[in-house]
Amino acid sequence: MQSRLLEARQIVINYAGVRLSAALEGADRFNLGNRWRLSATPEHALERYVWPLLSYLPATTVKIERFRWEYDTMVESGAPEPILEGERGKLAGMLEAQFSEALTDIPDSARAGML
């Protein structure tokens, strides 16, 4: 991992807390409508292996990553679009639950005032 990526992650964690930063990072990383796919090449091998373990992310984040791998397998095997659409719906529910859980306990530095 590049040091600037890890430094940037630490800054976000300092402001938003571990759980909320993991939810933010997870949503950004796993949003199927706006994400990059890691090909099975030596260039991406390390990230494909390390991502679920990176900084010992919460279990929900690791489950989402595992689900993404399964989704990628379905895509690569040519699964029909209706099946993929159902799987994307499951992932959206997982991300929603992760954000909901993360927002129950956020540090003061992540608060923007009264809503």
Secondary structure, DSSP 8 states (H G I E B T S, - for coil): --HHHHHHHHHHHHHH-HHHHHHHHHHHHH-TTS-----SSHHHHHHHHHGGGGGG--HHHHHHHHHHHHHHHHHHTT--HHHHHHHHHHHHHHHHHHHHHHTTS--GGG--S--
